[in-house]
Amino acid sequence: MDTPALRCLLPVLLLAAGAAQAAIPVYGYRVVRSYPHDTGAYTEGLFYRDGHFYESTGTVGQSSIRKVDPATGEAVQRRNLPPPDYGEGIVAWKNRLYELTWQSQHGYIYDLATFAPLGSFTYPGEGWALTTDGTRLYMSDGTPDIRVLDPVTLDETARIRVTADGQPLANLNELEWVKGELYANVWLTDRIARIDPKSGRVTAWIDLAGLAPKPDETADPTNDVLNGIAYDAARDRLFVTGKRWPKIYEIELVAPAPAP
């Protein structure tokens, strides 16, 4: 049926349909600088604070939290996590550091300055990664859902369902808060998803293909994948690495070419 009202509405409907079908833009990268990284570090969490990288490593018996000198890649401070726990993501909140474990359904609280243990907390399901926007904590668990946590009580207060092209996006791993967006490694891929925390929609991809070491340069190429995002807000610097990679890379994003 054709009516004047429908004809007026048609351009709006077409515009909406076109927006829904528009491809998610894909950003490239340019390496600005590289920093040494311990090839024994199975990176699970990474953030930058006051001139140092803070890193958590995984696998049972090799899990740790570390404060790392970027110039040397050496840990200037370290605390090991004994078996049977498998260390996962970390985040700083004021004078504390929180660490997740993979399948133990509990995490640990440390003094940020000394790594002295202060307590523990529990959560259902798996723990993969943590980050903060300065007000809330965000936690991934390998599903398309990102949990929002109260930074003081560590209770879950909300969830963000992440979608790409209208479909749930699973395997969200390491997280970082960057200029109002959540950046998330997608496990076993060369991509980082840029996520609108209000809608959960992936607004852009960062394609880091070609950055990983050659297969003969890592201990286990199948598992030594991209994972680790850190952001220096004071100097607007973005860092990425992978599990047991020999380098941490400072990168600049390269915007996709405009459509012809």
N, C-alpha and C positions, 0 to 999 in steps of 0.2 A: 504494500500500500504506500502511495506517495502522497505526502501532505506537505504544506509549507513548513510546518514545524519540524518534520522529519528532514526536509532539505536543509534547514538551518542547523540541525543537529549533526548531519552527516559529516561535515569537515572535522567536527570535534571527535566523533567516533573513529574516523580514519586516522586522526592524529594520535589518539590513544592506542589504537591497534599498532600503528607504526612504532610507537615508543616501546610497546610491550615486546615487539619482535626485534628491536634494535640490538645489534651485537654488543656484548660487553667489551669495552675498549681494552686493548692489551698494551701495556707499557713495556718497553725494553729497559736496558740499563747500560751504564758506563762505569767502569771501575775507576775510582778516584785514587785509591790507595789500598794496599794490602798489609795485614799484620800477621805475625806468626801465631799459629794455633797448635796446641798440643794434639798430636795425632792419636793419643791414647784417650782423648776426651770424647765420649759418646754423648754429644750435646743434646740436652733435653730442654734447657731453659737458658736464656741469655738476656741481660740488660746492661745498660751503661749508666754509671753514676760516679760523679766526682773524679773523672780521670781514669777509671778502672772499668773493666768488664767484670760482671758477676755472672758465673756460669754454673749450671747444675748438669751433672752427668748421670747416665743410666747404666743399666745392666746390674744384675745381682752380684755383689762382691766388688764392684768397681764404681759404685755410685758415690757422688760427692757434691759438695758445694764449694765454690772457689771464688776468690777475688784475684783477678788476673791483671798483670801489668801488660798493657797493649804493646809496648815497645819490644818486649822479650817473649811474650806468650807464657811466661812462667807464673805459677800461682804464688802470690805473696801471702796468701792465707787460704787455708783449706780445712774442711771437716769431712771425714768419710762417713758414709751411711752404711752401717753393717747389715749383712744378710739377716732376714730374708727380704728386706725392703729393696725395691727398685726405684731409684730416684727419678723424679720427673720435674715439672716446671717450678720456677721460683719467681718471687716478686718482693720488692721492698715496700714496706708500709711504715712511714715515720722511722722509728729506730729499731724496727723488727724486720726479719726476713722470714717469709713463709715458703715452705717446700712441700710439694705434692709427692705422693708415691703412686705407682702405676695401678696396682690391683689390691693393695692392702687396705684401701678405704680409710686411710688416715694420712694426715700430713703433720709436719713439724714446724715449730716456731723457734727462731733463734734470735739472739741479739745481733743486730746488723754489724756492729763494730767489732765484736769478738767472736761471733759464731757460737757463743755459748748457748746451750739448749735452754729454752724457757717454757716449753710445753708442747702440746699436740692438739690436734682437732680431727674430727671425723667427717666423712661425707659418703653418700652412697655411690656405687658405681666406680668407674675408673677415673684417675686423675692424669691429665696430659700437660696442661700449661696454664700459666697465670700471667696477667698483666693488670695495670691500673690506669685509670684516667685522673687520679688524684683525689677522687671521691669514692669510687667503687672499685671492687676487684672483678676481673673477668676470668673465667675458668673454662678451658676446653676439656672434653672427655672422649674425643674420638668420634662423636656423633655430630649431626648438624646443629646441635644445641650448644650455645655458649651460656654458662651459668653466670648470673650476677650475684656477687657475694657482698655482704656487709663487711667492711675491712676490719671492724673491731671484734664482732662476734663470730665472723666467718660463716654465718648462716646464709643460706641461699634466699635471695629476695625476689628474683625474677629469672626468666630465661629468654634468650634471643634465638629464634629459629633462623638459621642462615640458609639463604637460597641463592642459586645462580640460574638465570633464565627460568625462574619459577619453580625450579626443582631443588629439594634439600641437598645441601653440600656436606657430605660426610668427610671423615678423616681430617678434621681441623686439628692442627697440632700447635706448634709454638705461636704465641701471641705477642703483639706489641701494640701499644696505643701511639698513634702517629697523627698529630694535627686533627684530632676529632674523629679519626677512623680507627677501626680495629684492623690490623694486619695479621693474617694467619697463614702459616705454612700449611699446604695441603699435602699430607704425608704421602710419600712415594711419588711425588710429582716435582717438577722444576718450577712450580708456580706458587706465588703468594697471592692470596685473595685480599682485596681491600673491601672492607665491610662497613656499611652504614649501620651504626649501633642502634639507631632508632627503628629502622625497618628490617634489619637483618639481610638486606639485599647486597649481593656482591656488585659494587659499582665499577670495579676495574680489576684486571689481573696484572701482576708483574711477572713476566716470563724471564726466568733466570737460566734458560737453557744455555749450555756451553760454559757455565761457571764452575761446575763440579770438577773435581780431579779426574784424570783418566783412570779407567778401571784398575790398571796396574799400580796406581799410586795410593790405593787405600786397602785396608785389611780385608774388607768385606763389601765389595761394590754394591751388592744387592741391598744392604742395609745402611751403608754409609751415605745417607741421602741428605738433601737440603733440609736443614732444621736449625733455626737460630736467627732471631731478629732482634736488633737493639737500636735504640734511637737516642741521640744526643740532642735534646730539645734546645739547649743553650746555643749550640752551634749549627743546628739543623743538619745533622749528619745521620745517615742511615747505614747500618752495618748488617751483614748477613754472613752465615757460615753453614756448615753441615756437620754431621756426625763423623768424627775422626778426620775431618778435613785438615790439611796443613796450613790453611789460611783463613783469616776473617777478612772480609772485603768491605771497604767503605764504597758505596755505590751512589750514583745519581740516577734518577729515573729519566728515561727518554720517552716522551709522549708519542703516541701513535701518529702516523702521518694522517692529515685530514683526508676525508673521502673525496674523490674527484667529482 
